[in-house]
Each structure stands twice: as C-alpha cells, then as structure tokens.
Amino acid sequence: MNITQVISPRGCASGACPSLLLTDAGTVIIQGAKLPADRREALRVPGHEDIVSIPREVFEDLLSQYGPRS
C-alpha cells in the first residue's frame, strides 16, 4: 500500500497536522491525536481498530478539500 495523496489543513506547512492520506489500495488513512486510554476504553473499540481525535473545524477543512475521484 502506497500513499498517493496527503490532504492537510490549509496553513499546515509542517506535515504534523491531522490529515487524510489516500492510498493506492482505495483506502483512507486518518492522522490525528491519540485518545487518552480512559476515553478509548469508554468507547469499547475492538483490539484490531484504533481511533483518533481531530478538531471539527480541521475535519471540515479536510473534507472540503477531498473530492471523490471519477
């Protein structure tokens, strides 16, 4: 699996911001802040999955830059 496109918030020059990473396998990888263990446990996430937190305004910016490929 290779990353084909990185969508970062406008104004993020460092690459260390929450991002959407599109792959050649047809998947989207989401980069964000790890949740604290107590919040993660409260959500009952299966062991083979993980979750991250992204500020809503950043998520909306990322989505506005994403468009399905034809």
C-alpha positions in Angstrom: 0.0 0.0 0.0 1.4 3.4 -1.0 0.2 6.9 -0.1 -1.0 8.6 -3.3 -2.2 11.9 -1.8 -2.0 13.7 1.5 -4.7 16.2 2.4 -3.7 18.5 5.2 -5.5 21.6 6.7 -4.9 24.8 4.9 -2.0 26.6 6.6 -0.2 23.4 7.8 3.3 23.5 6.4 5.0 21.0 8.7 3.0 17.9 7.8 2.5 17.2 11.5 -1.2 18.2 11.4 -4.3 16.0 11.3 -4.5 14.7 7.7 -6.3 12.4 5.3 -3.9 10.1 3.5 -5.3 8.4 0.4 -3.8 5.1 -0.8 -3.5 3.2 -4.0 -5.4 0.4 -2.2 -8.6 2.5 -2.2 -8.4 3.3 1.5 -8.1 6.5 3.5 -5.7 6.7 6.5 -6.6 9.3 9.1 -3.9 11.0 11.1 -4.9 12.7 14.3 -4.2 12.9 18.1 -4.4 9.6 20.1 -7.2 9.5 22.6 -6.3 9.1 26.3 -6.7 5.4 27.4 -9.7 6.2 29.7 -11.6 7.7 26.8 -10.6 4.9 24.4 -11.8 2.3 26.9 -15.1 4.0 27.4 -15.8 3.7 23.6 -15.2 -0.1 23.5 -13.0 0.0 20.4 -12.1 -3.6 19.2 -8.5 -4.5 19.6 -7.8 -4.6 15.9 -9.1 -1.0 15.4 -7.9 2.4 16.7 -9.4 5.9 16.8 -8.0 9.4 16.8 -9.4 12.8 17.6 -9.4 15.7 15.1 -10.9 19.2 15.8 -14.2 19.5 14.0 -13.1 22.6 12.1 -10.0 20.8 10.9 -12.1 17.8 9.8 -14.5 20.1 7.9 -11.5 21.8 6.2 -10.1 18.4 5.2 -13.4 17.2 3.8 -13.8 20.4 1.8 -10.5 19.6 0.0 -11.5 16.0 -0.6 -13.5 15.1 -3.7 -14.2 11.6 -5.0 -12.2 10.6 -8.0 -14.0 9.8 -11.2 
